[in-house]
Amino acid sequence: QVQLVESGGGLVQAGGSLRVSCAASGIIFSHNAMGWYRQAPGKQRELVARIPSIGNTNYADSVKGRFTISRDNAKNTVYLQMNSLKPEDTAVYYCNVLRAGLEYWGQGTQVTVSS
């Protein structure tokens, strides 16, 4: 079955950096677009960044120029490098894949940015 396992979250001061990772299994990773979403307390889950199997990445306006999504198909892993972090980036970050019409999610990793 499809499994997505996130790691790399933590506590960081404003202006700092973190990289979160998502290891995928149960899919032909190189064939699938992968996404990072986040959900802050009391807010809806929102798309942060998406990387297709081939082509251009896209980002939420709020993270453009600060976050970079990348993938390593040999490791079945997608990354989200987060720089210049702000307190408003505090959220649980989730990895996402759409396969055969179904969406799959990881368990999430907490990112907390202190001011």
Secondary structure, DSSP 8 states (H G I E B T S, - for coil): --EEEEE--EEEETT--EEEEEEEESS-GGGS-EEEEEE-TTS--EEEEEE-SSS--EE-TTTTTTEEEEEETTTTEEEEEE-S--GGG-EEEEEEEEETTEEEE---EEEEEE-
